[in-house]
Each structure stands twice: as structure tokens, then as C-alpha cells.
Amino acid sequence: MTQAPATAPGAAAPAPAPPAPAARSARPWYRDPAWYQAYGVYVAVGALLLFNALFTDRFLTTDNLTTQLVQVAPIVIVALGMALVIGTEGVDLSVGSAMALAAALLPLYLGYGLVPALVLALLAGAVTGLVNGVLVSVVGLQPIVATLALFVGGRGLALVLADGQLKQIINPDLLSLGTASLLGVPVVVLIAAGLALAVAFLVARTTFGRQIVAIGGNRKAAVLAGLPVKRVLTGVYVLCGTFAALAGILATARLTASDPSSLGTLMELSAITAVVVGGTPLSGGSVRVLGTVAGAVLMQLLRATLVKHDLPDSTAQIAQAAIIVAAVYVARERRSR
Amino acid sequence: MAPPEAATPGAGPPVLQALGVGKRFPGVVALDDVSFGLRAAEVHALVGENGAGKSTLIKVLTGVHRPDAGELRLAGEPVRFQRPFEAQQAGISTIYQEVNLVPLMSVARNIFLGREPRNRLRLIDFPRMNREAAALLDGFGVRVDPRRPLHTLGLGTQQMVALARAVSVQARVVVMDEPTSSLEPREVETLFRVIEELRARDVAVVYVSHRMDELYRICDRVTVLRDGRHIHTGPLEGLERMRLVSMMLGRDMAEVRRDGVTGFAADGHDAARTPVLTADGLTRRHQLDGVSLALHAGEVLGLGGLLGSGRSETAKALAGGLALDSGEVTVAGKVLRRITPAAAIDAGISMLPEDRKAEGIVPGLSVRENIVLAALPRLSRAGIVSRARQDRVVEIFMKRLRIKASSPEQKVGELSGGNQQKVLLARWLCLEPRVLLLDEPTRGIDVGAKAEVQGLIDELAGEGLAVLLISSDIEELIEGADRIVVLRSGAPAGELAGDAVTEPALLEVLADSAPTPRPAEEAAPR
């Protein structure tokens, strides 16, 4: 016997001992990465608003804030769908293409009236999502690869449908979607806000929403618990595609033109950024709806602030990059514990 | 514990030696003062049940883990491997359960990966490489075109390629971790031939397997580990199977007792006559081979067997978590057509999975959400979860199972193992199942929770639930089960009922020396 074991013989348990239950509550909130992941985005938005209130002329005016909100609304709508997808440990790269598809379809069917055109455009987004969902859940492709197909192909199809041309929109009803206001609040903003509430309810209170989070949190356990994993995954991508199409419609209305070649380019990255900055982990298992909205708003405010201070757009990109790294960093440290 | 010298008695100097090796992981002592010696030209079996420390020892020997205590000696010289690569350089090769080669590369490239023969332009000399690979494989009696991509070969042949690679790096020691677990009988023969060949070349082989027949066929000596400690090393010849098994399980034949140290009541349950669930000829390639059993309401049926005997696979198949090649499951007189987890749950089958962390809990979700996970559709109206009904279920089960959490909103990942297990039990019990499959329900949980869970199993059976209990803890199995079906190599090996449910009887069936040749499946080799 070379050395005495430090533990009693019986302590050599065949499986890991229970983790200390007090691991999290041990550290104060300001040293807990989980706190920053959950609430950091709100603090940052508040700080930016405060900074602008003090140092930026005519920033906290109704006009300016309305403009900011109108600009961020499409990103918020797409990001809401993206948050659901990321909650299942997936990602959807094809949202920009879904926007372009919706935009391309609008002028083709406006002749039949506004409602049929809108329905068709939304349906195009749903079908995009259905294809993604089936590729991911039934065929079993990795989400990034599955959605890459339509990221490329969707925009190609949109350009074919539109003959590769930018088309002026003159339908007054459609245009009013982009410009009209209700009680001083632009319709676009109202739609985004309503959608955020609906998604928040979906995640918190519905069977579907809870199953999304469970599948993202532990897929194997979800399968063994008899959850309809394939159906839920497909549904999530359909929602995401439909939301993207809605964003495409609203953006088209504001642009007063259908522009399938450039509408929604890089939108997937803006949406993912909003989701991640908002505290939803890329590893799935959690969906932060309000955080996602705040994440999109933060990125918008950041750019606006820098532009108002006469700094070039490239500065904004660097600042945004820093925020993304910070967001991913707090998420990373939490997972490794 | 044996002094180091005793680990290597008799002839031949040790090629590789571990002296008093210790290794701890947070919360676990994986290896505790283990000594192990390996001689040239021997095949040395390394056996032990789950958590015995086999894999940790292998990982220490092959440089994956660094020991916290003790030392390794290679040909008498102390060595410290910092990385697996250094162990490989020193002549220690490992062949893992899952072949660790590059599937898309050719056979020859896999064999010579990282040390390809070069031509004058420093480019890979393919003709020479292919020639040498073919010669090498030929030596093992494996005829395969070395230019074929590896993934087009059968698993057995892939394993041969891994072996060829191991041998061609001038290995002095080859470690094989369950090499036959996915092989056809014909491929097993080839493997054994190769092992003989290795022995003839003075290579030392560490052979990890749960298949007794294989061990007795090709191994010279055996080392038994249990709970991270060295139990026995000695020649395999002349060692009774029964004794080997009892050493693995830690049950000394002389002191077998039946004094109720578990949380089970001593008396059995009144089982119903007609079975709730019958399984008939469950078969799945390489895993299950005609498992049949009947489960009655109000009884606890134990499923016994050594590691790898198909216990967990049987439970998983019944719960729809493992697709079957053939076999029929009947619940309450109705045949289940396609068994999916959802169909099994609908039929009233609930399963507590063996791997709590990987297949059970959703660590980031709350206790409440983990409990109601499978029951969500039943607690919802029009897709909207009823908070009131959900809270009621959670409250009832947290109280009944005495789940200790700061609140139902606490994350399950923060709970102790015992409480996590109770949360999972609650998840399944709130579905009001007819059949409860429990795969290692008390593994890795503290003593108090263990007794509570055992008491609960008793209580549930008393209430008329049909319970299938899988446990590596012999004591738990004997005292908990009214009847035990024993599996070996995925096939039924015997059944104990009534007064025959005793440790000696169980050990005897477990160690049964009657050869159980694995069937040659009709499926064509890939």
C-alpha cells in the first residue's frame, strides 16, 4: 500500500456525485454571467438612451424615436421567428430569401386585390419554412446546411419570378401599410409589437412553445418523452419563414417598390445578432422574446447614435461586433460551468 | 490491495506497468491505488461492471488522462504521457469501441495516416502505400482493396484496418475496448486470428469485453476492477466463471445474505394472472436476440444480466426508443404496431431511462416544466397549457415523491442526482402508466434517496402497476423483484421466480458457462 486513500472505501461512487445545489446563488449578481446574459441587453439599451438624452441633440424626440422604431420593426419581426428556431438549437439562413420571395410575389398578384396578394406572399414564406423544416426534421440535415439551400435558391426563384426587375408599387392600400399610423404609432411598429406579444405568449403558455424549448434543451429526452419532435421542428421553421415574408411585405410597402435582388440581404445576420444579444443561447433550450426585441433595438440605437455623432457607418459595425462578442462571451462562460 | 510486484507474478518482464495509480474526477474516485502489469506476448483481459474504472485505466495507459497518483512504467522506465500522441509514439495503440478512423479516406491512407511513405518530391507515394497496406492486411488474412474508401467496408473490416494501423506503428501494446461488440461471428474469428498473430509477434494485448466465452477463449490472464479498485489479477485458466462474476459484482459467495438492507419490503406482491404487457421475440441486430417476457400488474419483474447483455436495450425497445428488426409487443391485449415513444406512452408504458443526464432531464428548464414535459398535451386545452392543472400535478408529485427544490421554478440542473431522478419519476408517474420500466433507478443517487425510490417502487407495484426493474446492484434486484428474467448476449438465459430469487441462483445464471453462440443474422454484410 503506497498511500492511504483520502476517502472512505464506500465513497468511490460509480457515478458522479450530486452537484452542489448552491452553485449559482453563491455569487453576487454583478459577478454572475447569467445575469448579464439575461438582463445585460436592457441595461445597454437604457445606457444608450441616457447617453443620447445627455449628449445628442434632438435624439429623444418623438419623431426620431418613431423613425428608429419603424426602421427596426422588420428586423424585430424576422428575429422573433429566428429566436424560435435558435431555441430548438437550429438556425435559419433563408429568412432574407423568404423576404425577397414575398416581395417578388406582391406585384404579380396585386391585380387580384390586396388580400390575395398578401396571403400568397405569406404563403410563400410558409412554404419556404416548410421545406426547411422537412429538411431538418425528417431528412435530418443540419439546420445551417438545410437552410443554406433556400438562402441561395429562394432569392434565385424570387429574381426569376420578378424577371430580375425592381417594380414600383402603386397600390395605395399596400403603401399605407408602410406609412399609416394608428393613434400616432406607425402600423409597422404596432404589427411588430403585437407579434412580439403573441410569440411571448406562444413560448410561455402553449404546449407548442414549451415543446420548442424542451426539444432545444435536450432532444433525446424530448424524443423519449414522446414529444412530436418532427412536427414541432417543422412548425418552428414554418413560423420563421412566415414571419420573414411578413417582414418582406412591410419593407416593400415602405420602399414603395418590390426589390427582390437586394431586399433582406444580410437580414439573417441581423436577426441572429438580435437573438444572441438578447440573451438566447445558440445552444438552444431557451427563447427570450423580449430580449430579442431589445437586442434588435440596441443594434439600431447604437448605429443611430454613432451616425448622429458624425461617425461613419463602419464605426457602428465595429461597435456592433464588440457587443456580439460580449454577448457570446457571457453565454459561453455560463455554459462551461 | 496487492503490492506492485504481485501484479506481475511469474514469467516475463512487464512491458507496461501501472503502479498504485489513482485518478479522481469532481465527486468521484475513478481509480484508487490500482496496479496493473502487462507482459509481452500475453492477452490480458480487463473486466468489471459499470463504474469499475476500466475505461479510466485504459485512458491513463494511453495518455488520455494523467494519473493523480502512482506512475506508469514502460519496459521498467517511468513514463509520463502528456498526450495520447506520446503514448502512441511509445508503442501503445488503442482500438476503441467506435472505430476512430477517417471514413472518407482510403484504407491505405487510414493505415498510414500521418506517416505516409513519400517519393522524391516529398509527395505521398501512393503505389507504395497501397502495396504495403495490402501486404499488411494480407498478413491478417483480410483481403480488401486498399484504395477503397473506409466507410464502404463492414464494421468488422474497419476494425481490422484499425488493427493493421495499430500493428504497423510497431505497437508493443494494443488496447482493445470491446472490439467484438459490433462484429459478426465470422469477423470475430478473424479478429481472434489477428490477436493470435499479435501474440506471436510479442505484442501485449489488453482485451476489454463482457463476453465470458471470448475471454476464456483468447485471454491468458485477467484483471478484475470494481468501484475503481483492483480486485484480482491472475491466470484465467482454472478460474471458475462463477468466481469471476462474483468478483466483478462484488458479491462474495460465502457471505450472501438476505437481510433487507434495501428499501424494499421483504414480502412479494400479489401479481395478477394475465399479463399487462407481453414481449415476444424482440430482435435487433447486434443487440437483442429474441427477448420474450411477460409483465403482470402488481409485480416487479427484475431484468438481470451483465453489462451489455441487452437489459437497457430491452427496456428502450419497449418504450419505443429503439427500433426493432422483429418482435411483437402486446399491451392489455392490444398489439402495438409501430412502437414510437408517443405510441408507447399512449399504451401506458413509461420508461425511466438509464442515462439521467443525456436522456432524461432538460437541465435548463424548471422542476415544474420537467415534470409536466410528457404530460403537456393532457394538461392543455386548445394548445394552451392550463396553469392551474399544471401546478396541481406538480404540487401533488413534489409532495408525494418529496422532491427537494427551493421552488418548482428552480432549474433541474441545479438539483442533486436523487432529486433529479425523482423529478423524472414524477414526469412518468403523472402520465398514470400501466407499465413502468425503470432502468437503473437508483444509480448515482445518495443513500437516502435510494431507499426512498426503492420504497416507492414497492408502493407502486402494490397499487397495481407493472414494474420492470433493471439494476446492476444485485442486492437491489434480488430484494426488489418478485421474479427475474436474466439476459445474456441479448437473449434470454433463464428465469428465477418465487423462492429461487436468491443471489446464488442469480449468480449461477449470470455465470452460466453454456456457450451461447451469437446467431448469424441473415442480413447481408454491408
Interface residues (C-beta under 8 A of the other chain):
Chain A: M1 T2 Q3 P5 T7 A11 A12 A13 P14 A15 P16 A17 P18 P19 P21 A23 R24 R205 T206 T207 F208 R210 Q211 V213 A214 G217 N218 K220 A221 A222 V223 L224 A225 G226 L227 P228 G285 S286
Chain B: M1 P3 P4 L19 G20 G22 F25 P26 G27 V28 V29 D32 D33 N50 G51 A52 A69 G70 D227 G228 R229 A319 G320 G321 T340 P341 A342 A344 I345 D346 M351 P353 A358 E359 G360 I361 V362 P363 G364 L365 E369 L373 A374 L376 P377 S380 G383 I384 V385 R387 G413 E414 L415 S416 G417 G418 N419 R427 R443 G444 I445 D446
